[in-house]
Amino acid sequence: MSLESEIDLPGGAVLPGALPETLRAELVAFRRDLHMHPELGHQEFRTTAAIKERLEQAGLRPRVLSGGTGLICDIGTDGEAGTDAALLALRADIDALPIPDMKADCAYRSTVPDRAHACGHDVHTTVVLGAGLVLAELHRQGLLPRPVRLVFQPAEEVLPGGANEVIEDGGLDGVGRILAVHCDPRVDAGRIGLRQGPITSACDRLEIALDGPGGHTARPHLTTDLVTAAARVVTDVPALVGRRVDSRSGLAVTWGRVESGHAPNVIPQHAELSGTVRCLDLETWRQAPDVVVAAIDEVANLHRAKSEITYVRGVPPVVNEAGATELLRDAMTARRGADAVEGTEQSLGGEDFSWYLERVPGAMARLGVRPPGERTVRDLHQGNFDVDEHAITVGVELFTAAALLDALR
């Protein structure tokens, strides 16, 4: 692999590690293969095997996680434990979504019914793989100043996320900083979006069962009237929650499912509600279960309904550390100039990359994947989602630059 292409830096220094054309073409093919064979969380056996095989071809020694999917791979440690240098970790998520691929006339459309890489995890995986291959070559040439760990994480889409499995398997042992990218269809390919501080929202899940005596709709006063009780939970709980925390925290309860009853003249004995709890602020997120559960109980009791609440802890906000954010900014500036970096707003989407940041400093960048000039946004988690594959080159070179510049900090 030739790494002769270099980037001029101020003072005449050069930054090696630009992506060779032959590897670029290979990575595009690798991404398309993953796109055609999407696998859900904890089922990513083919994906894991493909990553492992390519890393081993490069002379690396990846380790599959104890759950059987996902893997980690160190570069620059020569497989020796106890290295004094803190590792820079590069994280990718490898799972797909349980939705059909709706792209028409696409040669690499998903071959698996009701499965699609509609969140860009195939791109994330390919970017970290490509960066690993370039960094391994730099290490062989004596140009990698400090060791790097590649983290290919399973089950990001499964609350509370596969990040905790990586951590339990020692994936952060010896890591001093961790970086990631996430595809953003609202940012042009060739650019990244950055934000210091919170860049995603916390996200938890709610499951509620309401029960009480049913009866005839002619005599609601003799029943619990669960339909009304459920309706009041739907409307009143979000309002109550919004008045019990600082409104700047953005704590919001939103419902996705309400089910009750089977006949128009029968008041049912059972109702079910499902929804999400999202929050922009880390400290408020820690208080959220108590606040939300108390509000649900109050409204249910007011309508004489017995409530059973399952509050599933999801993920905290991703909070980008200042130093790691600047590292990504400097890396992108070195590769493509300061104009290739734009600010980005905080997203209400959840991301389990946050669990890593609870333990080590790090940051996530928005990787632009929109073809420049295209007005139609192929949004995340939709069956027609696709990317401008130039983003793969951008992501690889961003990470290789970050790995080289990190040693200067």
C-alpha positions as CSV (number, residue, x, y, z in Angstrom):
1,M,0.0,0.0,0.0
2,S,1.5,3.4,-1.0
3,L,1.0,6.2,1.4
4,E,3.0,8.8,-0.5
5,S,0.2,11.4,-0.6
6,E,0.8,13.9,2.1
7,I,-0.9,17.0,3.4
8,D,1.0,20.3,3.9
9,L,0.7,21.7,7.4
10,P,1.8,25.1,8.7
11,G,5.6,25.3,9.1
12,G,6.3,22.9,6.3
13,A,5.3,19.8,8.2
14,V,3.5,17.0,6.4
15,L,0.8,14.7,7.5
16,P,0.9,11.2,5.9
17,G,-2.0,8.8,5.7
18,A,-4.1,10.0,2.8
19,L,-6.2,7.2,1.4
20,P,-4.7,5.4,-1.7
21,E,-7.0,5.0,-4.6
22,T,-6.7,1.2,-4.6
23,L,-7.8,1.0,-1.0
24,R,-10.6,3.6,-1.6
25,A,-12.1,1.3,-4.2
26,E,-11.8,-1.7,-1.9
27,L,-13.5,0.1,0.9
28,V,-16.4,1.1,-1.3
29,A,-16.9,-2.5,-2.3
30,F,-16.6,-3.6,1.4
31,R,-19.3,-1.1,2.4
32,R,-21.6,-2.3,-0.4
33,D,-21.2,-5.9,0.7
34,L,-22.2,-5.0,4.2
35,H,-25.1,-3.0,2.9
36,M,-26.3,-6.1,1.0
37,H,-26.1,-8.3,4.1
38,P,-27.4,-6.3,7.0
39,E,-27.6,-8.0,10.4
40,L,-29.4,-6.9,13.6
41,G,-27.9,-6.3,17.0
42,H,-26.2,-9.4,18.5
43,Q,-26.6,-11.2,15.2
44,E,-23.7,-9.6,13.3
45,F,-21.8,-12.8,12.8
46,R,-21.1,-12.4,9.1
47,T,-20.2,-8.8,9.5
48,T,-17.8,-9.6,12.4
49,A,-16.2,-12.4,10.3
50,A,-15.7,-10.0,7.3
51,I,-14.0,-7.4,9.5
52,K,-11.8,-9.9,11.2
53,E,-10.7,-11.5,8.0
54,R,-9.6,-8.2,6.5
55,L,-7.8,-7.1,9.6
56,E,-5.9,-10.4,9.7
57,Q,-4.9,-10.0,6.1
58,A,-3.2,-6.8,7.1
59,G,-1.2,-8.7,9.8
60,L,-3.3,-7.5,12.7
61,R,-4.7,-9.6,15.6
62,P,-8.3,-8.7,16.2
63,R,-10.2,-10.1,19.2
64,V,-13.9,-11.1,18.9
65,L,-16.0,-10.0,21.9
66,S,-17.2,-12.6,24.3
67,G,-20.8,-12.3,22.9
68,G,-19.6,-13.6,19.6
69,T,-20.2,-10.4,17.6
70,G,-18.1,-7.3,17.5
71,L,-14.4,-7.1,17.9
72,I,-11.5,-4.9,19.0
73,C,-8.1,-4.6,17.4
74,D,-5.0,-2.8,18.6
75,I,-2.4,-1.2,16.3
76,G,1.0,-0.3,17.5
77,T,1.2,-2.3,20.6
78,D,2.5,-5.4,18.8
79,G,0.0,-7.4,20.9
80,E,1.8,-6.7,24.1
81,A,-0.2,-5.9,27.2
82,G,0.8,-3.1,29.6
83,T,2.0,-0.6,27.1
84,D,2.7,2.8,28.7
85,A,1.1,4.8,25.9
86,A,-2.6,5.5,26.2
87,L,-4.5,4.3,23.2
88,L,-6.7,6.4,20.9
89,A,-9.8,4.4,20.3
90,L,-11.8,4.7,17.0
91,R,-15.3,3.3,17.4
92,A,-17.8,2.0,14.8
93,D,-21.2,0.4,15.3
94,I,-21.9,-2.6,13.1
95,D,-25.6,-3.5,13.4
96,A,-28.5,-2.8,11.0
97,L,-32.2,-1.9,11.5
98,P,-35.3,-4.1,11.2
99,I,-36.9,-2.2,8.3
100,P,-37.1,-3.0,4.6
101,D,-34.7,-1.5,2.1
102,M,-36.9,0.6,-0.3
103,K,-34.2,1.8,-2.7
104,A,-35.1,1.1,-6.3
105,D,-32.6,0.2,-9.0
106,C,-29.7,-0.1,-6.5
107,A,-27.1,-2.8,-7.2
108,Y,-26.2,-3.1,-3.6
109,R,-29.7,-3.0,-2.1
110,S,-30.3,-5.3,0.9
111,T,-30.7,-9.0,0.1
112,V,-32.3,-9.7,3.5
113,P,-36.0,-9.1,3.8
114,D,-37.0,-6.4,6.4
115,R,-33.4,-5.6,7.2
116,A,-31.4,-2.5,6.1
117,H,-28.4,-0.4,6.9
118,A,-30.6,2.6,7.2
119,C,-28.5,4.4,9.8
120,G,-25.2,4.4,8.1
121,H,-23.5,1.8,10.3
122,D,-22.0,0.1,7.3
123,V,-20.3,3.4,6.5
124,H,-19.1,3.8,10.1
125,T,-17.7,0.3,10.0
126,T,-15.9,0.8,6.7
127,V,-14.4,4.1,7.9
128,V,-12.9,2.6,11.0
129,L,-11.7,-0.5,9.0
130,G,-10.1,1.7,6.4
131,A,-8.4,3.9,9.0
132,G,-7.1,0.8,10.7
133,L,-5.6,-0.5,7.5
134,V,-3.9,2.9,6.8
135,L,-2.6,3.2,10.4
136,A,-1.3,-0.4,10.3
137,E,0.8,0.5,7.3
138,L,2.0,3.7,8.9
139,H,3.0,1.6,12.0
140,R,5.0,-0.7,9.7
141,Q,6.8,2.3,8.3
142,G,7.5,3.7,11.8
143,L,5.2,6.6,11.3
144,L,2.5,5.9,14.0
145,P,3.5,7.9,17.1
146,R,1.1,6.2,19.5
147,P,-1.0,3.0,19.6
148,V,-4.6,3.0,18.3
149,R,-7.5,0.7,19.1
150,L,-10.2,-0.1,16.7
151,V,-13.6,-0.8,18.3
152,F,-16.3,-2.5,16.2
153,Q,-19.3,-2.5,18.5
154,P,-22.4,-4.7,18.1
155,A,-26.0,-3.8,19.0
156,E,-26.0,0.0,19.0
157,E,-29.7,0.0,18.1
158,V,-30.6,-2.2,21.0
159,L,-31.2,-0.4,24.3
160,P,-29.1,0.2,26.4
161,G,-26.7,-0.5,23.6
162,G,-23.7,-2.7,22.9
163,A,-21.2,-0.2,24.2
164,N,-21.5,-1.6,27.7
165,E,-20.6,-5.0,26.4
166,V,-17.4,-3.6,24.8
167,I,-16.6,-1.9,28.1
168,E,-17.2,-5.1,30.1
169,D,-14.9,-6.9,27.7
170,G,-12.1,-4.5,28.4
171,G,-12.6,-2.4,25.3
172,L,-11.6,0.8,27.2
173,D,-8.7,-0.6,29.1
174,G,-5.7,1.5,28.4
175,V,-7.7,4.0,26.3
176,G,-7.0,7.7,26.8
177,R,-9.5,9.1,24.3
178,I,-12.2,7.8,22.0
179,L,-13.6,9.2,18.7
180,A,-16.5,8.3,16.5
181,V,-18.4,9.6,13.5
182,H,-22.1,9.3,12.6
183,C,-23.6,9.8,9.2
184,D,-25.5,13.0,8.7
185,P,-27.7,13.2,5.6
186,R,-28.1,17.0,6.2
187,V,-24.4,17.7,5.8
188,D,-22.7,17.5,2.4
189,A,-20.1,14.8,1.7
190,G,-16.7,16.2,2.1
191,R,-17.6,18.1,5.3
192,I,-18.2,17.3,9.0
193,G,-20.3,18.8,11.7
194,L,-18.9,19.5,15.2
195,R,-20.3,20.6,18.5
196,Q,-18.6,20.9,21.8
197,G,-20.7,19.6,24.7
198,P,-24.0,17.6,24.2
199,I,-24.5,16.6,20.6
200,T,-27.2,13.9,21.1
201,S,-30.1,13.4,23.5
202,A,-30.5,10.9,26.2
203,C,-33.2,8.3,25.3
204,D,-35.1,5.9,27.6
205,R,-38.1,3.7,26.9
206,L,-41.4,3.5,28.8
207,E,-43.9,0.6,28.9
208,I,-47.1,1.2,30.9
209,A,-50.0,-1.1,31.7
210,L,-53.2,0.3,33.2
211,D,-55.8,-1.9,34.8
212,G,-59.2,-1.5,36.5
213,P,-62.8,-2.7,36.4
214,G,-64.4,-2.4,33.0
215,G,-68.0,-2.4,32.1
216,H,-70.7,-1.0,29.9
217,T,-70.2,2.4,28.2
218,A,-73.7,3.3,29.5
219,R,-72.4,3.2,33.1
220,P,-68.8,4.7,33.1
221,H,-69.3,5.8,36.7
222,L,-69.2,2.1,37.8
223,T,-65.9,1.5,36.0
224,T,-62.3,2.8,36.0
225,D,-62.9,4.1,32.5
226,L,-59.5,3.0,31.3
227,V,-59.7,4.7,27.9
228,T,-60.1,8.1,29.5
229,A,-57.4,7.2,32.0
230,A,-55.0,6.3,29.2
231,A,-55.9,9.4,27.3
232,R,-55.1,11.6,30.4
233,V,-51.8,9.8,30.9
234,V,-51.0,10.6,27.2
235,T,-51.8,14.3,27.5
236,D,-51.1,15.1,31.2
237,V,-47.9,13.3,31.9
238,P,-45.8,15.2,29.4
239,A,-47.2,18.5,30.7
240,L,-46.5,17.6,34.3
241,V,-43.0,16.4,33.6
242,G,-42.3,19.7,31.7
243,R,-43.2,21.7,34.9
244,R,-41.1,19.6,37.3
245,V,-37.7,20.1,35.8
246,D,-35.8,23.0,34.3
247,S,-37.3,23.6,30.9
248,R,-33.9,24.2,29.4
249,S,-33.1,20.5,30.0
250,G,-35.5,19.5,27.2
251,L,-37.0,16.5,29.1
252,A,-39.8,15.2,26.9
253,V,-42.1,12.2,27.0
254,T,-43.5,11.2,23.6
255,W,-45.9,8.3,23.0
256,G,-45.5,5.8,20.1
257,R,-48.2,3.3,21.0
258,V,-51.6,3.3,22.8
259,E,-53.8,0.3,22.8
260,S,-57.1,-0.4,24.7
261,G,-60.5,-2.0,24.1
262,H,-62.2,-4.1,21.4
263,A,-65.8,-2.9,21.1
264,P,-67.4,0.5,21.0
265,N,-69.8,-0.1,23.9
266,V,-67.4,-1.9,26.3
267,I,-65.1,0.0,28.6
268,P,-62.0,-2.3,28.7
269,Q,-60.2,-3.6,31.8
270,H,-56.7,-3.1,30.4
271,A,-54.7,-0.5,28.4
272,E,-51.1,-0.3,27.3
273,L,-48.9,2.6,26.4
274,S,-45.3,2.8,25.1
275,G,-43.1,5.8,24.5
276,T,-39.8,7.4,24.9
277,V,-38.2,9.8,27.3
278,R,-35.6,12.1,25.8
279,C,-33.5,14.7,27.6
280,L,-30.8,17.1,26.5
281,D,-29.2,17.5,29.9
282,L,-27.1,14.8,31.6
283,E,-28.0,15.7,35.2
284,T,-31.8,16.0,34.5
285,W,-31.5,12.6,32.7
286,R,-30.3,11.1,35.9
287,Q,-33.4,12.3,37.7
288,A,-35.8,11.4,34.9
289,P,-37.0,8.0,36.1
290,D,-38.2,9.3,39.4
291,V,-39.9,12.4,37.9
292,V,-41.6,10.5,35.1
293,V,-42.8,7.5,37.1
294,A,-44.2,9.9,39.8
295,A,-46.2,11.8,37.2
296,I,-47.6,8.6,35.7
297,D,-48.7,7.3,39.1
298,E,-50.4,10.6,40.0
299,V,-52.5,10.7,36.8
300,A,-53.4,7.1,36.9
301,N,-54.4,7.3,40.6
302,L,-56.6,10.3,39.9
303,H,-58.6,8.1,37.5
304,R,-58.6,5.1,39.8
305,A,-56.4,3.1,37.5
306,K,-53.7,0.7,38.7
307,S,-50.5,1.4,36.9
308,E,-47.5,-1.0,36.2
309,I,-44.6,0.9,34.8
310,T,-41.5,-0.5,33.2
311,Y,-38.9,2.2,32.8
312,V,-36.0,1.0,30.6
313,R,-32.9,2.9,31.0
314,G,-31.4,3.7,27.6
315,V,-28.5,6.0,27.0
316,P,-27.3,9.4,28.3
317,P,-26.5,12.3,26.0
318,V,-23.3,12.1,24.0
319,V,-21.3,15.0,25.5
320,N,-18.3,15.9,23.4
321,E,-15.2,16.8,25.4
322,A,-13.5,20.0,24.4
323,G,-10.0,18.6,23.7
324,A,-11.4,15.7,21.6
325,T,-13.7,18.0,19.6
326,E,-10.7,20.3,18.8
327,L,-8.7,17.3,17.8
328,L,-11.3,16.4,15.2
329,R,-11.5,20.0,14.1
330,D,-7.7,20.1,13.7
331,A,-7.6,16.8,11.8
332,M,-10.3,17.9,9.4
333,T,-8.7,21.2,8.9
334,A,-5.4,19.6,8.1
335,R,-6.9,17.3,5.5
336,R,-9.5,19.6,3.8
337,G,-9.3,23.1,5.3
338,A,-11.2,25.0,7.9
339,D,-14.1,25.5,5.6
340,A,-14.8,21.7,5.7
341,V,-15.9,22.0,9.3
342,E,-19.4,23.4,10.2
343,G,-21.3,23.7,13.5
344,T,-24.1,21.3,14.2
345,E,-27.1,21.4,16.5
346,Q,-27.8,19.0,19.3
347,S,-29.9,16.0,18.0
348,L,-32.8,14.5,19.9
349,G,-31.6,11.1,18.7
350,G,-30.0,8.7,21.2
351,E,-26.5,7.1,20.7
352,D,-24.8,4.6,23.0
353,F,-21.4,6.1,22.3
354,S,-22.3,8.1,25.3
355,W,-21.5,5.2,27.6
356,Y,-17.8,5.4,26.5
357,L,-17.8,9.1,27.3
358,E,-19.0,8.4,30.9
359,R,-15.5,6.8,31.4
360,V,-13.0,8.4,29.0
361,P,-13.0,11.8,27.2
362,G,-13.9,11.7,23.5
363,A,-16.1,13.2,20.8
364,M,-18.3,12.3,17.9
365,A,-18.4,14.1,14.6
366,R,-21.3,14.3,12.1
367,L,-20.0,12.8,8.9
368,G,-21.5,14.5,5.8
369,V,-23.1,11.9,3.4
370,R,-25.4,14.1,1.3
371,P,-24.3,14.4,-2.4
372,P,-23.4,18.1,-2.8
373,G,-26.3,19.9,-4.5
374,E,-28.9,17.3,-3.8
375,R,-32.0,18.8,-2.2
376,T,-33.8,15.6,-1.2
377,V,-32.8,14.4,2.2
378,R,-32.7,10.6,2.6
379,D,-33.1,10.7,6.4
380,L,-31.8,8.2,8.9
381,H,-34.0,5.2,9.8
382,Q,-35.9,5.3,6.5
383,G,-35.9,2.6,3.9
384,N,-34.5,4.7,1.1
385,F,-31.5,5.9,3.1
386,D,-28.2,6.0,1.1
387,V,-25.0,7.9,1.1
388,D,-22.4,9.6,-1.1
389,E,-19.6,7.1,-0.8
390,H,-17.0,9.9,-0.9
391,A,-17.8,10.2,2.8
392,I,-15.8,7.0,3.3
393,T,-12.6,8.6,2.1
394,V,-13.3,11.7,4.2
395,G,-13.9,9.6,7.3
396,V,-10.8,7.5,6.9
397,E,-8.6,10.5,6.4
398,L,-10.2,12.3,9.3
399,F,-9.4,9.4,11.7
400,T,-5.9,8.9,10.4
401,A,-5.1,12.6,10.8
402,A,-6.6,12.5,14.3
403,A,-4.4,9.6,15.3
404,L,-1.3,11.4,14.1
405,L,-2.2,14.7,15.6
406,D,-3.3,13.2,18.9
407,A,0.3,12.3,19.8
408,L,1.2,16.1,19.7
409,R,-1.2,16.9,22.5
